[in-house]
Amino acid sequence: MPALLPRRRGEASLARRLLLLQALVVGAVVLTATAEAYRDARASVETAAEERTTAIVESIADSPLVVQAVTGPDPTAVLQPYVEAVRADTGTSFITVLAPDRTRFTHPDPAQIGRPYIGTVEPALAGDTFTETYTGTLGPSVRATGPVRDGDGDVVALVSAGVTVEEIGEDLAAAVPGIAGAGAVALGVGALGSVALSRRLRRQTHGLSPAQLARMVDYHHAVLRAVREGLLLVDDEGRVQLVNDEARRLLGLTGDPTGRHVAELGLPSGLTAALAQQRTAVDEVHVTGTRVLVVNQAPPRPGGRAAGAVVTLRDHTELQALTGELHGIRAFAESLRAQAHEAANRLHTTVSLVELGRTEEAIDFATAQLASAQRLTDRVVDAVGDPVLAALLLGKAATAHERGVLLEVDPATAVGETGIPGGDLVTVVGNLLDNAIDAALAGDPPREVQVAAEVCGGRLEVRVEDTGPGVREEDLPHLFERGWSTKDTGEAPSGLGRGLGLALVASTVARHGGTLTVRPGPGALFTVALPVVSPVGTAR
């Protein structure tokens, strides 16, 4: 395939392009995920700092020692050691107890004691504990501030505890290796997955570039539309994967059959079975509702595994009609040969009678034989204006006579030019007569076949009746299926094989929009009605 579609200079294979695209996508996803994880980690550290400082503030504010100290003569002496011990135990950056006027009672830096507190205090003076990020003497910090109440509920002092942003950054920095490690693992897994997918895609696309694949699709569609044969691709499950326009036309498919099982396409049972079994088929003849198709099927097995089947379809409807017409001409020639042979015998008989001096008997014998043959010929030629149909009836009459069957043309027969193709007439009438003669031979004497044809209401009606065993009621549903036959052995007279003649009759009748009926029971009667396609008259 690559040799048929050479890669142009600078073209990268689809697998390589997809690998690069996947690498960009994976990198972007991992980078975004890492940034989001870092942001979440920072928010989590800040939230943890807010919760921790709030808990410390509320715990200190509720301590009786703090309430007594802030209302005593020297709050710093009592609170500084206590607060520093709590600060050391909790790992906070500072804990400050201050008066309502912002005067600090405690501070990690003793030099700041007695100086005004830098930060927001109004919500705390109002009795609420709140958090904020503020820049104080130790730099930016996340802090919580709350009120200290006396026994009467009055705010007598404030407590503020905080963690500097620098310390929060140190906590966040401790989490960065884990975040980076997770990102690196995700990036590695994504890269390995992309490489594996790229290799698999390279194998499946044979290393073709997108431009080559696009050209292949263009060629694919061009071939499907240009090929004159029907093409059908069926997967190993029996589902249609591809069908071209010609196959749709030949099989009479409507809509898009892609993805449907062959059993759902409404095809004849024989053709459905052939497609479902996916066996090798070479020039198999299958009859659909209106067509005769030659089917070839080759199930490809790459690497020894089942991979469905490639099916080609050819329309042999017209060829089959020509074959039927040729068979009719051949049968007529055979009948002429038989007549010539019989005429030679009669001539020898006549000559022998003359040589024996029995002239009167020779004249009577010759006249009787000539009259018998002429009556049938005159009746057919007078009643049937279509030369193909007339020749067929005469030929079949001679063949039947040679096989010991009497073929009679109904006196009511009257057919002019019908406009129906001669090949189709030969296919329909010839196969019906062949089957009738075979059936009559299988019955008891007298062995007879009667044929009648007439035009009525713009339709040519042909009736063929025999004295054979007839058709059983239970056989009617299968009578016109390809391959089904009541005959055990031997080749059909038409040379088409058993079980095909009546199927061709049904197909031809359906193609012309006609009707075909069968009367079951002893002595089968087949009735065919075909619409005429040109003005008709009765031959006289």
Buried (B, 14 or more C-beta within 10 A) or exposed (E): EEEEBEBEEEBBBBBBBBBEEBBEEBEEBBEEBBEEBBEEBBEEBBEBBBEBBBEBBBBBBEBEEBBEBBEEEEBBEBBBEBBBEBBEEBEBBBBBBBBBEEBBBBBBEEEBBEBEBBBBBEBBEEEEBBBBBBEBBBEBBBBBBBBBBEEEEEBBBBBBBBBBBEBBEEBBEEBEEEBEEBBEEBBEEBBEEBBEBBEEBBEEBBBBBBBBBEBBEEEEEEEBEEBEBBBBBBBEEBBBEBBBEBBBEBBEBEEEBEEBBBBEBEBBEBBBBBBBBBEEBEEBBBBBEBBBBBBBBBBEEEEEEEBBBBBBBBBBBEEBBBBBBEBBBEBBEBBBEBBEEBBEEBEEBBEEBBEEEEEEEBEEBBEEBEEEBEEBEEBBBBBBBBEBBBBBBBBBBBBBBBBEBBBBBBEEBBBBBBEBBBBBBBBBBBBBBBBBBBBBBBBEEEBBBBBBBBBEEEBBBBBBBBBBBBBEEEEEEEBBBBBBBBEEEEEBBBEBEBBBBBBBBBBBBBBBEBBBEBEBEEBBBBBBBBBBEEEBEBBE
